Amino acid sequence: MKPATIDEYISVAPDEIQPRLQEIREAIRERIPDRVEAIKWGSPAFCHPDGMILVMFSSHRKHANVVVTPRAKEAVADKLGDLETGKGSIKIPHSIPVPTDAIHALVNERVREYSEEGATWM
């Protein structure tokens, strides 16, 4: 059965990864106090109260991804260090500490671009 909540999503991950996923979740929550949490396309999503997806994350065998819009990721590229990136994502290997500062930068920019420019999801 597919997870219906973020709590369920984290609980079905391998035990050793669950604390990392919770840490990623908390880093996102810190920057979106009025969020609505949901599962979208099988992954945890943090939405604006109007329903617009702001940030998502996903768990994989060797890493986790945090996903925003490509424009938001590019706007803070200088704050992402050596993290591998995709179109609108950063890859966080399970072998490194959770880069809370990078996650905060991504989330702050995504919230800004939506609230000030109305930038929708991809």
N, C-alpha and C positions, 0 to 999 in steps of 0.2 A: 504494500500500500504506500502511495506517495505521501510525503509529509504535507500537512495542511497548514502548519504554522512554522515560524522560525525556530521555536523551541523544539518541535518535532524534527526539523531538518538537522539541527545540531545534535540531537540525541541519537540519531541513526548513523552519525559519522563515527569513525573509529575513536575509541576512548582517548587515545593520545592526541588527537586533533581537536577534540571538543573544546578544551580551554582556549586554543588559538582562535577558533571560530567565535567563541563568546567574546574574546578580546577585540576582534574585528567588529563584531556587532556593537559593542560598547563604544568603540571609537567613532562609529557612525552615529549612534544615538546621541552622543555628546554634542554633536554639531547640528542635529535636527530635532529639537525638543518637541515640536508639535507634529511629528511624523505619524504615519499610519504604516504599520508593518504588515506585510503580506508575503505570500509565495506567488511569484509570477514566473511563468515558463520554467517551473521546477526549482527556482532559486529564491533565496531571501531578497525581498525588495523593501525599500524604505521610500514611502510615497508622501507627497504633499497632501494635506487634508482634502484637496480637490481631486485626488486620485492620480495625479501625474507622478510617474516614477522619477525619483531623484537619484538613487544609488541602489546597486544590487551587489551581492557577493555570491561566490560559489566555492565549493570545496572539491578538491581533486586529490588524487593519491599522493602527489608530491608537493602540491602548492594550493593556495587559495587565490582567487581573483577578486578584485574590487573593480566594479564597472560603473563608469559615469558616461557622459557624452564625449565624443572625440574632442570637441572644442574645449570642454572643461579640462580634459586631460592635458591637452596642448598648452593651455593657459598656465598650468602649474608644472610643466615639464622640468623646470629648473629645480623643483623641490622634490623630485622623485629619485634622485641619486642614481644608483646603478640598477634599480629595479627594471626588470624586463617589462616592456609595455606592448599592448596591442592597440587596436583601433581606438577604444575608449577605456582601456583597462590597464591595471597593473597586476603583475604576477608576484605573489608573495610566497617564496619557497618555504616549506615547513622547517627548513634547516636554519632559518634566520629569525631574529626577534621580530615581532609584529611592528612594522614601521608606522607607528601611530601618527607621527608628524606628517608623513606623506598622505595617510588616509584623511587626516583633518584638512590638509590643503585641498585634496580632491573634492571632499564633501563641501567645504566652504565655497569653493568656486562653482560647484554645480548648483548649490542653493542660490548663490548670487546670480548666476546666469538665468535661472528660472524666474526668480523674483523680480529681477531688474529688466530682463530682456524677453522673458516668456519662452525661452528655449525649451522645446519639447524633447521627449525621449527620441532615441535614434529612429 
